[in-house]
Every structure is written in C-alpha cells, then in structure tokens.
Amino acid sequence: MLHAHTLPPTPKQVDFARHIAARLGATIPSDKINDRASLSSWISEHQSQLKTRTRGGHATSRQVEFAERIARAKRRAIPDECFRDAGMMSAWISSNR
C-alpha cells in the first residue's frame, strides 16, 4: 500500500533493480519494490556488490590513484586489503575524504 508521500518507482528503476537482482541471485523485498526511495537505496547497496563481483574484486586504478592522493594529503596509510577489494577501497575513500 502506498502512502500519500510515497512515490512509486519508475519503470526504468524497476527494470534496473531486477537486472541487478538477477545478476546477484538476490530478491527485491516487496516493501522496497513499491517505493522509489527504498528501491533507490536497495539499488545503491546491491549495485556496489555487482561492481565488485564484475571487477574480480580488486580496486580499480582510478580508486587507487584517488586513495593515494588522499593518503598523501592526510598522511595516512591505505590498508593492504583495500587494494584487493573494491568495496573496501570505496569505504576507505569515503571515510577519509
């Protein structure tokens, strides 16, 4: 049931979420599929998982370059495991910006 302040997702948004779900073997919860904001959050969360899987898990060269600039500026070391996992590198970048 939709509330007055809830917008339904766009058809493209639903298609994209279904594409991600199919690639990951995931299901989209029924409470997410009927609300634009909730579905957008679900897509963001699962899209990062999909990117990590399709890249083989390693951080991209652009991520490494950006993280190294941050590390130099803030005089911090980048943990070794971040270079082997794009999701961890992304989290490190976000927490050190």
N, C-alpha and C positions, 0 to 999 in steps of 0.2 A: 504494500500500500504506500502510495506517495503522499508526503505531507505537502502542505501549501508552499513551503520554502524549498522543497527538493526539486531539482531539475532532473529530468530523465537523461541518460547518456545519449550521445549522438550515435547514429548507426556506424560511423567510422570508428568511434571509440569502442563500441561493442565488437566490431569485426577485429580490431587490433588486439583487444583483450583475448578474444577467442583464439587468435593466431598464437599469441604468447602461451596461453594455456595448453594448446595442442603441442607446441614445441617442447614445453617443460613437462608435459604429462600431469598438469595441475588442473584443478577445478576452480571455477569462479564462484565464490559463495553467493547465494541468492540475494542476500542483503546488499551485496556490492553491485550486482548487475543492474539494479534498478535506480541507482543514484549516481549522478555524474561525478560528484566529488569523491565518493567512495570508490568508484571504479577507477578514477584517475589515480588515486593512492595505490590501489591494487596493481595497476599497470606499472607505475613507477617502481614499486617494490620488486615485481617479478621481471620487469624489463632488465634490471641490473643483473639478475640471476641469468637471464638469457644471454646477455652480452658476455658475461664471464664464461659461460659454457661454450659459446661460439668462438671465443678467442683462445680457447685452450687454457684459460685461467690466468695467464701471465699479464702483467701490467703492460699497457701499450707504451710505445716510445714517447708519445705526447704526454702521457701521465707521468712517466719517469722524468722527462725534461721539466715539467711544471713542478713536480715534487722536489726536484733537486734545486730549483730556484728558491722555493720556499725554505728548504733546509738550509741553504747558504744564508739567506736573509735572516733567518731566525736562529741560526747556529744550532741546528738540531740534526740528529741522525735519523735516517729513514730505516726502519726495521727491515732486515733481510727478507722476511716473509712477504712484505708488501710487493717486492719485485716479482714474486711468484704468483700473486693473486690480485687480479684487477679490482675486485671488490674491496679488499683490504687497502690497496693503494688509494682508491677513491675515498674511503673512510679516513685514511691518514691525511689526505689533502684537505678534506672538509674540516677536520678538527684542528688543522694547523694554519688555516688561512688567516 
